[in-house]
Amino acid sequence: GTDNRYTFSLKCDTDVYWVGWYRLFIHGQSVQMPDTCVDRLSCGTHAPLWLNGPHPRIEDGVVTRDVCGHWWNDCCAFRSNPIRVKACPGNYYVYEFVRPNFCYGTYCA
């Protein structure tokens, strides 16, 4: 297929030992996971993982959100393990990442 050129550097977050809560940074800026569908083959992987549900407000406390992976023109073709999300004062979010249940899936930011 035409996607073969991507396979040499695919990321898979099942190889990561996730424990605890994570705050996401890109180039020193605090960022958040997308909570709308992400294009296939973005974020360095085949089926990028995104948050299927809105980010919480601070007063919502800790919420659980489903995680989806986009493949086969289906934004939620893969359903990964849910994660917990919390809004923090200072306008950022933390995520309790867990091991995705398939490859190739990578959390997006």
C-alpha positions, 0 to 999 in steps of 0.5 A: 500500500501507499502507507509503507513509507511510514512504517519504519518510524511508527510509534506505539505507546504500548511499549511505554510503561505508563504510571501516574499522571502526565502533563503534555508539553510541546516546545515548552508550551503546555498542550492538550490532547485533541478531543475531536477526530485526528487524521489517520497517519498523524502523530507519528503512527497509524491510528492516532489516539484522541479523547472521545469527549470534552475536557473537564472543567476544574469543578468537574474534578477527575473524569474518565474519557474514552480514547479512540484511534482513527483508522479505515475512515472511522474516527473510532475504529479502535477503542483504546483503554479509557483514561482519566483527565483532570483540569488544573488551575493555570489552564492546563490538563493532566492525563492518567495515561494507560497502555493502549490495547493495540498497535500502532496507537500513540497518544496525540497532543 
